[in-house]
């Protein structure tokens, strides 16, 4: 039998922290099985709404429910507890205590806090032939005897007790007195049978009332079944309630499936998660699972949560026997195109099963359009381990779970591929040619653009006034010379004539400005559209399709926008569109092949103002290839940033393709070039090391690790970790007692790198100070030591084992990424003459900096040994000093 305990909420909990609040969580224990809820920070009336199931083998056991206060640095504080004998639940006619408030009891009668608050629970047995139904308020239907529970007052909760509480106390006393001997247990059985007979006689008296209650229960069940929504209706309800939340990111433990299928996203979601789908049944047959029970989808918390429960007996494997598994499916996002479902898997019967849960995230997003016109969906399945309790077997549990999940999802992917056709990679690659071939920039004649550009009221008014003045000069007789006039100089004779002359001058200046702007813009009309890329390497292709709601800086409410793309120091410029806010370009730009993979594509939209005013930016955007999926960039609307763009919600429609024409030897070629810069042999890292590096920082598969160093990150206090260097990023990771610090920034973000000599505060180690450009590295600001008056972040790294190698590698990678191609060639020629190539196996390359670093390291270790305070420290100090001087 399964006992289900739903922990709903608590109220009036006593404060245990100095701030007058608590961080409560609930710990449940039945026999050897233990569970705990999540922690609610700084709350005295927390709401958990979590459900747990226990396997019951002995009805004489007690369910112990303890409310605890989390403390990060000391032992968790005890708030209150509740003990419920399982026999009390089993003896109920409907095998349920219903949903009710229970008073929490202090740890002992001598405790200072006599009032420990109240907790709301729902406790019932889960049976195969009957399920507990819910009413509209979310509470379980109670037995008639349970409806007689008196309500507890907030003034004196300890004095108001319920019949259930009295039964719990009496049953506890009876259990403690009868379990001591075998005779007592036999007497307990007989007393239990007599109690049951007396209970039956008592219930027979109230037969009519119980029958009426059963009829009411059955009627409410029928009403609930008739009011159940279909899966399609529920999806529409979730779609209407979606507020544009972001798609959840992949879980950190890894990705099992990342595949595109020829099916619409909503159809794939219905296939995998609809109650009418047979996919789970087919999967259970393939995996050998039995006793599959798929619960209905239900809305909870006033329609905010949509979830269901799936149970089955998992097939035995080489490591574990057949065990019962519980899966709780919860929708995190459903907007009609994007779907995210979180599945929490618990196996309480397995060893240490009560200490962890496996969480699996299914994300369904639209894929690129196929050449056949069919819709394509991308399915990504990631996972992580959620440990409810700390255990020394954590590593073994993770490894075993990873292997078991991998085998299961291999079968999952095979079955899904048999059901739905996977998208062919050749079709996806040919999608680039098809997408670009369909774009044709419409040629516009100069006369048509001139009519469109000059066809406005300002031009018509200027021409009319000019013609009017010319006709007046032709008809008017020459005036006599008067005032300060002389031959050839005719001045205005009145205020009216002066105003007319001023208006004519201003109109003429405006007209000349428009003519100059038009002529200069037409000189730039060709743009970079259609220019083919040259070379072999990383080829970047950008298709500019259209713009939406672009801001205007002119009084006419329109603009003359053009777009500038910048990548690795190279720019491509689009043509200028006159007097439009929603416009179409359909232009294709190709960047010459690059030796290094690009990191960022900068996009800036300007308004063309001619030679009189500088070009005003209508918005800008940054496309980071390290954070974006290349497949998602094949067709994307990019929101623009900036004051004008945010006010108008400006967007650009782009199609971006990044291809490598050199094949799979990119890493080896890059390392061979970097060896000359560093003056040291750089070995190619294993696929496992590169994969771990990519997962650690969430990098794309083409990113590879070059080198890593142990060092300290200097903030308020030094933090020991590892510095990772790759072709495009420099990252830092540290894990101090479970507190993880992780960040990275691009080489292009670095403005300056300096070396500070060793100081006492740096423990005798040189410090590498990396200064970023203004406004760059915002995601890594938590790792910066300072921020200067210009808003630039500064990072301090120290205590390298081999400072010379680390500094040389950092400088070489930075200069290669930040310098122009001509400067790179000069830098390589200058440095290659003075550096030798030495393999790691033949010994390390030591310069003067390395020697001084070795001495500093010995002295630092000596200082550490001296602080130990033992009598051996003096001997160790003398030995280390001698070794340091011998080494110099």
C-alpha positions in Angstrom: 0.0 0.0 0.0 1.0 3.6 -0.6 0.5 6.4 1.9 0.2 9.8 0.2 1.0 12.9 2.3 0.4 16.3 0.8 2.1 19.1 2.6 0.1 22.2 1.8 1.0 25.1 4.1 1.7 26.2 7.6 0.8 29.3 9.6 1.8 31.1 12.8 5.2 29.5 12.9 7.5 30.9 15.7 10.5 33.0 14.5 13.8 31.4 14.9 16.2 33.8 13.2 17.4 37.1 14.6 15.5 39.0 11.9 12.2 37.8 13.3 11.6 35.3 10.5 12.4 31.7 9.5 13.4 29.6 6.5 11.1 26.7 7.1 10.9 23.4 5.4 9.1 20.1 6.3 10.9 16.8 6.9 8.8 13.6 6.7 9.8 10.2 7.9 8.1 6.8 7.9 10.3 3.9 8.9 13.4 4.2 6.8 11.9 6.4 4.1 12.6 10.1 4.4 11.5 13.1 2.4 11.8 16.9 2.7 10.1 19.8 1.0 11.8 22.9 -0.5 12.9 25.7 1.7 10.7 28.9 1.8 12.9 31.8 2.6 12.0 34.4 5.3 8.4 33.4 5.9 6.3 32.5 8.9 3.3 31.4 6.9 4.9 29.3 4.1 3.1 27.4 1.3 4.7 24.3 -0.1 2.0 22.3 -1.8 4.2 19.2 -2.3 3.1 15.6 -2.4 5.0 12.6 -1.2 4.3 8.8 -1.2 5.5 6.2 1.2 5.4 2.4 1.0 3.7 1.0 4.1 4.8 -2.4 5.3 3.7 -2.1 9.0 0.5 -0.4 10.1 2.0 0.0 13.6 4.5 2.6 12.3 4.2 6.3 12.9 4.5 9.1 10.3 6.7 11.8 11.8 6.3 15.3 10.3 8.9 17.8 11.5 9.0 21.5 10.6 12.6 22.8 10.6 14.3 26.1 10.0 17.3 26.0 7.6 20.6 27.4 8.9 23.5 27.5 6.4 26.3 27.7 9.0 24.9 25.7 12.0 22.5 22.8 12.6 18.9 23.4 11.4 16.6 24.7 14.1 13.6 22.6 15.3 10.2 24.4 15.0 7.6 21.7 15.7 6.6 18.2 14.9 3.5 16.0 14.5 3.3 12.2 14.8 0.5 10.3 13.1 0.0 6.5 13.6 -0.6 4.8 10.3 -3.4 2.6 11.8 -5.5 5.7 12.4 -5.5 6.5 8.6 -6.1 2.8 7.7 -9.1 2.5 10.1 -11.0 5.2 8.3 -13.7 4.1 6.0 -12.4 6.0 3.0 -8.8 5.4 4.1 -8.2 9.2 4.5 -7.9 11.8 7.2 -8.8 14.4 4.6 -7.3 17.9 4.5 -7.1 19.6 7.9 -5.0 21.8 10.1 -2.9 20.1 12.8 -1.2 21.8 15.8 2.6 21.3 15.8 4.0 20.1 19.1 7.3 21.4 20.7 10.2 19.0 21.0 9.7 18.7 24.8 7.4 20.0 27.4 10.3 22.1 28.8 10.6 24.1 25.6 10.3 27.8 25.8 8.0 28.1 22.7 4.8 26.3 23.7 3.0 27.4 20.5 4.8 26.0 17.5 2.2 27.0 14.9 -0.1 24.8 12.7 0.4 22.8 9.5 -2.2 21.9 6.9 -1.9 18.3 5.6 -3.8 15.8 3.4 -3.1 12.2 4.4 -4.7 9.2 2.6 -4.0 5.8 1.3 -3.6 5.4 -2.5 -5.5 2.3 -3.7 -5.7 0.8 -7.2 -9.5 0.5 -7.3 -10.3 4.0 -6.0 -8.8 7.4 -6.2 -9.3 10.5 -4.0 -11.4 13.2 -5.7 -11.1 16.9 -5.1 -13.7 19.5 -4.7 -13.5 23.0 -6.2 -11.6 24.4 -3.3 -8.8 21.8 -3.7 -9.5 20.0 -0.4 -10.1 16.2 -0.3 -13.6 15.0 0.4 -13.8 14.1 4.1 -15.4 11.2 5.8 -18.6 12.3 7.8 -16.6 11.8 11.0 -13.9 14.1 9.8 -16.3 16.9 9.1 -17.0 17.2 12.8 -13.4 18.5 13.5 -13.7 21.8 15.4 -11.8 24.7 14.0 -8.8 25.9 16.0 -8.8 29.4 17.2 -5.7 31.6 16.7 -5.8 32.7 20.4 -5.5 29.3 22.0 -4.5 26.6 19.5 -3.1 24.3 22.1 -6.3 24.0 24.0 -8.5 23.2 21.0 -8.1 19.6 20.1 -9.9 17.4 17.6 -11.1 13.9 17.8 -8.4 12.9 15.4 -5.8 14.4 17.7 -7.3 12.6 20.7 -7.3 9.3 18.7 -3.6 9.9 17.7 -2.6 10.4 21.4 -4.6 7.4 22.6 -3.3 5.2 19.9 0.2 6.2 20.6 -0.2 5.3 24.3 -1.8 2.0 23.4 1.0 1.2 21.0 3.7 2.0 23.5 2.1 -0.2 26.1 1.3 -3.2 23.9 4.3 -3.6 21.7 6.7 -4.6 24.5 5.9 -8.3 24.5 4.5 -10.9 22.2 1.6 -11.3 24.5 1.0 -7.6 24.2 1.0 -7.8 20.4 -1.6 -10.6 20.5 -3.7 -8.6 22.9 -3.4 -5.6 20.5 -4.7 -7.7 17.7 -7.7 -8.8 19.7 -8.3 -5.4 21.0 -8.1 -4.1 17.5 -10.7 -6.6 16.3 -13.0 -5.6 19.1 -12.5 -2.0 18.4 -13.4 -2.7 14.8 -16.5 -4.6 15.8 -17.6 -1.7 18.1 -16.8 0.7 15.4 -18.9 -1.3 12.9 -21.8 -1.4 15.4 -21.5 2.4 15.9 -21.4 3.0 12.2 -24.4 0.8 11.6 -26.5 3.2 13.8 -25.6 6.0 11.5 -26.1 4.0 8.3 -28.4 6.4 6.7 -26.1 9.3 7.2 -23.1 7.4 5.7 -25.1 6.2 2.7 -26.2 9.8 2.0 -22.5 10.8 2.2 -21.5 8.1 -0.3 -24.2 9.3 -2.7 -23.0 12.8 -2.4 -19.4 11.7 -3.0 -20.4 9.7 -6.1 -22.4 12.6 -7.4 -19.5 15.0 -7.0 -17.2 12.5 -8.7 -19.5 12.4 -11.7 -19.6 16.2 -11.8 -15.8 16.3 -11.7 -15.5 13.8 -14.5 -18.0 15.6 -16.7 -16.1 18.9 -16.1 -12.7 17.6 -17.1 -11.1 19.6 -19.9 -9.6 18.0 -23.0 -5.9 18.2 -23.6 -6.4 20.7 -26.4 -8.6 22.9 -24.3 -6.0 22.9 -21.5 -3.2 23.8 -24.0 -5.3 26.8 -25.2 -5.9 27.8 -21.6 -2.2 27.7 -20.9 -1.5 29.6 -24.1 -3.9 32.4 -23.1 -2.3 32.6 -19.6 1.2 32.7 -20.9 2.8 36.1 -20.3 5.8 35.8 -22.6 8.0 34.0 -20.1 11.4 32.8 -21.3 12.1 29.2 -22.4 13.8 27.4 -19.5 17.5 26.8 -20.1 18.9 23.2 -20.2 19.5 21.5 -16.9 23.2 21.4 -15.9 23.8 17.6 -15.7 23.8 17.2 -19.5 21.6 16.7 -22.6 20.3 13.3 -23.7 18.4 14.2 -26.8 19.0 17.2 -29.1 17.2 16.3 -32.4 15.0 17.9 -34.9 11.9 16.1 -36.2 9.6 16.7 -39.2 6.5 17.5 -37.2 4.8 20.7 -35.9 5.7 21.6 -32.3 2.1 21.4 -31.1 1.8 17.9 -32.7 5.0 16.7 -31.1 3.8 18.0 -27.7 0.5 16.2 -28.1 2.3 13.0 -29.1 4.6 13.0 -26.1 2.3 14.3 -23.3 -1.4 13.9 -24.3 -3.4 11.5 -22.2 -4.8 10.0 -25.4 -1.4 9.3 -26.9 -0.1 5.7 -26.8 3.6 6.8 -26.9 4.2 6.2 -23.1 2.5 2.7 -23.4 4.8 1.8 -26.4 7.8 3.1 -24.5 6.9 1.0 -21.4 6.7 -2.1 -23.7 10.1 -1.3 -25.2 11.8 -0.7 -21.9 10.1 -3.6 -20.1 8.2 -1.5 -17.6 5.0 -2.9 -16.1 1.9 -1.6 -14.2 1.9 1.7 -16.1 -0.7 4.1 -14.7 -1.1 7.5 -16.4 -3.0 10.0 -14.2 -5.1 12.7 -15.7 -3.8 16.2 -16.2 -5.1 18.6 -13.5 -5.0 22.3 -12.9 -3.8 23.3 -9.4 -3.3 26.6 -7.5 -6.3 28.3 -9.2 -5.1 27.2 -12.7 -1.5 28.3 -12.3 0.0 24.7 -12.3 -0.9 22.0 -14.8 0.5 18.6 -13.9 -0.2 14.8 -13.8 1.2 11.7 -12.0 2.6 8.7 -13.9 3.5 5.5 -12.0 5.1 2.3 -13.2 7.3 -0.6 -12.2 10.7 -0.1 -13.8 12.3 -3.2 -15.3 15.2 -4.7 -13.4 18.7 -4.0 -14.6 22.2 -5.3 -13.8 22.5 -2.9 -10.8 19.0 -2.8 -9.3 15.9 -4.9 -9.1 12.4 -3.9 -10.4 11.3 -0.9 -8.4 8.3 1.4 -8.4 8.8 4.8 -10.0 6.8 8.0 -9.7 6.9 10.7 -12.3 5.3 14.1 -11.8 4.9 16.0 -15.1 4.5 19.8 -14.8 4.1 22.3 -17.6 6.5 25.2 -17.3 5.6 26.9 -20.6 3.1 26.4 -23.4 2.5 29.3 -25.8 1.4 27.4 -28.8 4.8 27.2 -30.4 7.2 26.5 -27.5 6.6 23.9 -24.8 8.6 23.0 -21.7 7.7 20.2 -19.3 9.6 19.3 -16.1 9.4 15.7 -15.0 10.4 14.9 -11.5 11.2 11.1 -11.1 11.4 9.5 -7.6 12.1 5.9 -6.8 11.8 5.6 -3.0 12.2 1.8 -3.0 15.7 1.9 -4.3 18.7 2.3 -2.0 19.1 5.9 -0.9 16.0 6.6 -3.0 14.5 9.0 -0.4 17.6 11.2 -0.7 17.3 12.3 -4.3 15.1 12.9 -7.2 15.9 13.0 -10.9 14.6 16.0 -12.9 14.2 15.8 -16.6 13.4 18.9 -18.8 11.7 18.4 -22.1 11.8 21.5 -24.4 10.0 21.7 -27.7 10.7 24.6 -30.0 10.1 25.4 -33.7 12.9 24.3 -36.0 14.1 25.8 -39.3 11.8 25.6 -42.3 12.5 22.6 -44.5 12.9 22.8 -48.3 9.8 20.7 -48.6 7.8 23.3 -46.8 7.1 21.0 -43.9 7.3 22.2 -40.3 10.2 21.1 -38.1 10.5 20.9 -34.3 13.5 20.7 -32.1 13.3 18.5 -29.0 16.0 18.9 -26.3 15.9 16.7 -23.2 18.3 17.6 -20.4 18.5 16.4 -16.8 19.9 17.0 -13.3 20.1 15.3 -9.9 18.2 17.0 -7.1 19.5 15.8 -3.7 17.0 16.3 -0.9 19.5 15.1 1.7 23.3 15.2 1.8 24.9 11.7 1.4 28.4 10.4 1.0 27.1 8.2 -1.9 26.4 11.3 -4.0 29.0 10.5 -6.7 28.0 6.9 -7.0 24.3 7.7 -7.2 25.0 10.3 -10.0 27.1 7.9 -12.0 24.6 5.1 -11.7 21.7 7.4 -12.6 23.5 8.9 -15.6 24.2 5.4 -17.1 20.6 4.3 -16.4 19.1 7.5 -17.9 21.4 7.3 -20.9 20.2 3.7 -21.7 16.5 4.7 -21.2 16.7 7.7 -23.4 18.6 5.8 -26.1 15.5 3.6 -26.3 13.3 6.7 -26.1 15.0 8.3 -29.1 14.9 5.1 -31.1 11.1 4.8 -30.5 10.5 8.4 -31.3 12.5 8.2 -34.5 10.4 5.2 -35.5 7.2 7.2 -34.8 8.3 10.6 -36.2 10.7 11.2 -39.1 13.9 12.9 -37.9 14.9 16.0 -40.0 17.8 15.1 -42.4 20.9 17.1 -41.9 21.4 17.4 -45.6 17.9 19.0 -45.9 18.9 21.4 -43.1 22.1 22.4 -44.8 20.4 22.9 -48.1 18.0 25.1 -46.3 20.6 27.8 -46.4 20.8 27.9 -50.2 17.0 27.8 -50.4 16.5 30.5 -47.9 19.0 32.8 -49.6 17.9 32.0 -53.1 14.4 33.2 -52.3 15.7 36.7 -51.4 15.8 39.2 -54.2 16.5 42.9 -53.6 14.0 44.9 -55.7 15.9 47.3 -58.0 14.7 50.9 -57.7 15.2 53.6 -60.3 16.7 56.9 -59.4 13.7 58.8 -60.8 11.3 56.7 -58.7 13.3 57.3 -55.6 13.6 61.0 -56.3 9.8 61.4 -56.7 9.3 59.4 -53.5 12.0 61.4 -51.6 11.1 64.9 -52.8 7.4 64.4 -53.0 6.4 66.2 -49.8 5.0 69.5 -48.7 8.3 71.1 -47.8 9.6 70.7 -51.4 6.4 71.8 -53.0 6.2 74.9 -50.7 9.8 75.8 -51.5 9.3 75.4 -55.3 6.1 77.4 -55.2 7.7 80.3 -53.2 10.7 80.3 -55.6 8.5 80.5 -58.7 6.3 83.1 -57.0 9.3 85.3 -56.3 10.7 84.9 -59.9 7.3 85.9 -61.4 7.2 88.9 -59.1 10.7 90.0 -60.1 9.7 89.7 -63.8 6.5 91.7 -63.4 7.7 94.4 -61.0 9.4 97.6 -62.1 13.0 98.4 -60.8 12.8 100.5 -57.6 14.7 103.7 -57.0 17.9 103.6 -54.8 17.1 104.8 -51.3 18.5 104.6 -47.8 21.8 102.7 -47.7 21.3 101.0 -51.1 23.7 101.5 -53.9 24.0 100.1 -57.4 23.8 96.3 -57.3 22.6 96.1 -53.7 18.8 96.1 -53.1 17.9 95.9 -49.4 14.5 95.1 -47.9 12.5 98.3 -47.6 10.1 97.0 -44.8 9.8 94.4 -42.0 7.6 92.3 -44.2 10.2 92.1 -47.0 12.8 91.2 -44.4 10.7 88.3 -43.1 10.0 87.0 -46.6 13.8 87.1 -47.4 14.6 85.1 -44.3 12.0 82.5 -45.1 13.3 82.1 -48.6 16.9 81.7 -47.3 15.8 79.0 -44.8 13.7 77.1 -47.4 16.6 77.2 -49.8 19.0 75.9 -47.3 16.6 73.0 -46.4 16.2 72.2 -50.1 19.9 72.2 -50.8 20.4 69.9 -47.8 17.9 67.4 -49.1 19.4 67.4 -52.5 22.9 66.8 -51.1 21.7 64.0 -48.9 19.9 62.3 -51.8 23.0 62.5 -54.0 25.3 61.1 -51.3 22.9 58.3 -50.5 22.6 57.3 -54.1 26.4 57.1 -54.3 26.1 54.5 -51.5 23.1 52.7 -53.1 25.1 49.6 -54.1 25.9 48.6 -50.5 27.7 45.2 -49.9 24.8 43.1 -51.1 25.9 40.2 -53.4 29.6 40.5 -52.7 31.0 37.0 -52.4 33.3 35.9 -49.6 36.9 34.9 -50.3 39.2 32.5 -48.5 38.9 29.3 -46.5 37.8 29.1 -42.9 34.8 30.3 -40.9 32.3 31.8 -43.4 29.6 34.1 -42.0 26.6 34.9 -44.1 23.9 37.4 -43.0 20.6 38.0 -44.8 18.9 41.3 -43.9 15.2 40.8 -44.8 13.2 43.5 -43.2 12.7 45.9 -40.3 9.7 46.7 -38.1 8.7 49.8 -36.2 12.0 51.6 -36.7 12.3 54.9 -34.9 12.3 58.3 -36.6 14.4 61.3 -35.9 12.9 63.6 -38.5 9.9 65.9 -38.0 8.1 64.0 -40.8 7.8 60.9 -38.6 9.9 58.8 -41.0 13.5 57.9 -41.3 16.2 57.0 -43.8 17.6 53.9 -42.2 20.6 51.7 -43.2 22.2 48.8 -41.3 25.9 48.2 -40.5 27.1 44.7 -39.5 30.5 44.3 -37.8 32.3 41.0 -37.1 36.0 40.5 -36.2 36.8 44.0 -37.3 35.1 43.7 -40.7 32.0 45.7 -41.7 29.2 45.2 -44.2 26.7 48.0 -44.9 23.2 47.8 -46.4 21.6 50.2 -48.8 19.6 53.3 -47.5 15.9 53.2 -47.6 14.2 56.6 -47.9 11.3 57.8 -45.8 10.2 54.4 -44.4 9.6 52.9 -41.0 8.5 49.4 -42.0 10.7 48.4 -44.9 12.2 45.5 -46.8 15.8 45.0 -47.8 16.2 41.4 -48.9 20.0 41.9 -49.0 22.7 39.2 -48.4 26.1 39.9 -46.9 29.1 37.6 -46.8 32.1 38.1 -44.6 35.5 36.9 -45.9 36.6 33.6 -44.4 38.1 34.1 -40.9 40.8 31.9 -39.4 39.2 32.2 -35.9 35.6 31.5 -35.1 33.6 34.7 -34.6 32.4 35.6 -31.2 30.0 38.4 -31.7 28.1 40.0 -34.6 27.3 43.7 -33.9 24.3 45.2 -35.7 23.6 48.9 -35.7 20.8 50.8 -37.5 21.6 54.4 -38.5 19.5 57.2 -39.9 21.2 58.8 -42.9 21.3 62.6 -42.4 23.8 63.6 -45.1 26.9 65.7 -44.6 25.3 68.3 -42.3 24.6 66.1 -39.2 26.2 63.0 -37.9 24.4 59.7 -38.4 22.0 59.1 -35.5 21.6 55.5 -34.2 18.1 54.1 -34.4 19.0 51.0 -32.4 21.7 48.4 -32.0 21.9 44.7 -31.1 24.6 42.1 -30.3 24.4 38.5 -31.5 26.7 36.3 -29.3 27.5 33.1 -31.1 28.7 31.5 -27.8 25.2 31.9 -26.2 23.0 31.4 -29.2 22.2 28.2 -31.0 23.3 28.4 -34.7 20.1 26.6 -35.8 18.0 29.2 -34.0 19.8 32.0 -36.0 18.6 30.6 -39.3 15.5 32.7 -39.1 15.2 35.2 -36.2 13.7 38.5 -35.2 16.3 40.5 -33.3 15.0 43.2 -30.9 17.0 46.4 -31.0 18.3 48.2 -27.9 18.6 51.9 -27.3 16.3 54.6 -26.1 14.6 55.1 -29.5 14.4 51.4 -30.3 13.0 50.4 -26.9 10.3 53.2 -27.1 9.2 52.0 -30.6 9.9 48.2 -30.0 12.0 48.1 -33.2 13.1 44.7 -34.6 15.1 43.4 -37.5 14.4 40.1 -39.4 17.7 38.3 -40.0 18.9 35.0 -41.3 22.4 34.1 -40.1 24.5 31.1 -41.2 28.0 30.2 -39.8 29.9 27.5 -41.7 33.4 26.0 -41.3 35.0 25.2 -44.7 38.2 23.6 -43.2 36.6 20.5 -41.8 37.4 19.0 -38.4 41.1 20.1 -38.0 40.2 23.5 -36.7 41.6 22.8 -33.2 44.9 21.4 -34.4 45.5 24.2 -36.8 44.7 26.8 -34.2 47.0 25.2 -31.5 49.8 24.9 -34.0 49.6 28.6 -34.6 49.4 29.4 -30.9 52.4 27.3 -30.1 54.6 30.0 -31.8 53.0 32.7 -29.7 53.3 31.0 -26.4 56.7 29.3 -27.0 55.5 26.1 -25.5 54.0 22.9 -26.8 50.2 22.9 -26.5 48.6 19.5 -26.5 45.1 18.9 -27.9 42.7 18.1 -25.1 40.7 14.9 -25.0 37.0 15.0 -26.2 35.9 14.3 -22.6 37.8 17.4 -21.3 36.4 19.6 -24.1 32.9 18.3 -23.4 33.2 19.0 -19.7 34.5 22.5 -20.5 31.6 23.2 -22.8 29.0 21.9 -20.3 30.6 23.9 -17.5 30.2 27.3 -19.3 27.3 26.3 -21.6 29.4 26.8 -24.8 28.7 25.5 -28.3 30.3 22.2 -29.6 32.9 24.0 -31.8 34.5 25.7 -28.7 37.6 23.8 -27.5 39.9 24.2 -24.4 43.4 25.5 -25.0 44.8 25.5 -21.4 43.8 25.9 -17.8 45.6 27.1 -14.7 45.1 27.0 -11.0 45.0 30.5 -9.5 43.2 32.8 -7.1 40.6 35.3 -8.0 41.1 38.4 -5.9 38.0 40.1 -4.6 37.5 41.0 -1.0 39.2 37.7 -0.2 41.2 35.4 -2.5 39.1 32.6 -4.0 41.0 29.6 -5.4 39.7 28.1 -8.6 40.8 27.4 -12.2 41.2 29.8 -15.1 40.1 28.3 -18.5 41.4 29.7 -21.8 39.9 28.9 -25.2 39.9 30.5 -28.6 37.1 32.9 -27.8 36.7 33.2 -24.0 38.6 33.4 -20.8 36.6 31.8 -17.9 36.9 31.2 -14.2 35.3 28.5 -12.1 35.5 27.8 -8.3 33.6 25.6 -6.0 34.2 26.4 -2.3 32.1 24.1 0.0 29.3 24.0 -2.6 29.3 27.7 -3.3 30.1 27.9 -7.0 31.5 31.0 -8.7 31.5 30.9 -12.5 31.8 33.5 -15.2 33.5 34.1 -18.6 34.0 37.0 -21.0 35.3 37.4 -24.5 38.8 38.3 -25.5 37.4 41.1 -27.6 35.9 42.6 -24.4 39.4 43.2 -22.9 40.8 46.7 -23.2 44.1 46.3 -21.3 46.1 43.6 -19.4 48.6 44.7 -16.8 51.0 42.9 -14.4 51.3 44.2 -10.8 54.5 43.2 -9.0 54.2 40.9 -5.9 52.9 42.6 -2.8 52.2 41.4 0.8 48.5 41.5 0.1 48.9 39.2 -2.9 50.9 36.7 -0.8 54.1 37.3 -2.8 52.5 36.6 -6.2 52.4 38.8 -9.3 48.9 39.9 -10.2 47.4 39.9 -13.7 44.9 42.7 -13.9 42.4 42.4 -16.8 40.4 45.6 -17.6 37.3 45.3 -19.8 35.9 47.9 -22.2 33.2 50.1 -20.9 29.8 48.3 -20.8 31.3 44.9 -21.6 31.3 41.8 -19.4 28.1 42.6 -17.6 27.4 38.9 -17.0 30.8 38.5 -15.2 30.6 41.6 -13.0 30.2 39.4 -9.8 33.8 38.3 -10.3 35.3 41.8 -10.7 37.3 43.2 -7.9 36.7 46.9 -8.7 34.9 49.1 -11.2 36.8 52.3 -12.2 35.3 55.8 -12.6 34.7 55.1 -16.3 32.5 52.0 -15.5 35.1 49.5 -16.6 35.4 46.2 -14.8 38.7 45.0 -13.4 39.6 41.4 -12.7 42.6 40.4 -10.5 44.1 36.9 -10.9 47.1 35.8 -8.8 49.0 32.8 -7.3 49.6 31.0 -10.6 51.8 27.9 -10.3 53.8 28.9 -13.4 53.2 32.6 -13.8 55.3 33.0 -16.9 53.5 30.4 -18.9 50.1 31.6 -17.8 50.9 35.3 -18.6 52.4 34.4 -21.9 49.4 32.4 -23.0 46.9 35.0 -21.9 48.8 37.8 -23.8 49.2 35.7 -26.9 45.5 34.8 -27.1 44.4 38.4 -26.4 46.7 39.9 -29.0 45.7 37.4 -31.6 42.0 38.1 -31.1 42.2 41.9 -30.7 44.8 43.0 -33.2 44.1 43.7 -36.9 45.4 41.1 -39.4 48.4 43.3 -40.3 49.3 43.8 -36.6 48.9 40.0 -36.1 51.5 39.3 -38.8 54.0 41.7 -37.3 53.4 40.4 -33.8 54.0 36.8 -34.9 57.2 37.7 -36.8 58.6 39.6 -33.8 57.9 37.0 -31.2 58.7 33.8 -33.2 62.5 34.8 -33.5 62.9 35.0 -29.7 60.9 32.0 -28.5 61.7 28.3 -28.6 59.3 25.4 -28.9 59.6 23.0 -26.0 57.4 20.0 -25.4 55.6 19.4 -22.1 57.2 16.0 -21.9 60.8 17.4 -22.2 60.4 19.9 -19.4 58.9 23.3 -18.8 60.2 26.5 -20.3 61.5 28.7 -17.4 62.4 32.3 -17.7 63.4 34.9 -15.1 59.7 35.4 -14.1 59.3 31.7 -13.5 62.4 31.5 -11.3 61.2 34.5 -9.2 57.8 32.9 -9.0 59.3 29.6 -7.7 61.2 31.5 -5.0 58.0 33.4 -4.1 56.0 30.2 -4.0 58.5 28.6 -1.6 58.4 31.6 0.6 54.6 31.6 0.6 54.5 28.0 1.5 57.0 28.7 4.3 54.7 31.4 5.6 51.8 29.1 5.6 53.8 26.4 7.5 54.8 29.0 10.1 51.2 29.9 10.8 50.5 26.3 11.7 52.2 27.0 15.0 53.7 23.6 15.7 57.3 23.0 16.6 57.9 21.4 13.2 57.2 24.7 11.5 60.7 26.1 12.2 62.4 23.1 10.7 60.2 23.2 7.6 60.8 26.9 7.3 64.6 26.5 7.3 64.4 23.6 4.7 62.1 25.6 2.4 64.3 28.7 2.5 67.4 26.6 1.7 65.6 25.0 -1.2 64.5 28.4 -2.5 67.9 29.8 -2.5 69.4 26.7 -4.1 66.8 26.9 -6.8 67.8 30.5 -7.6 
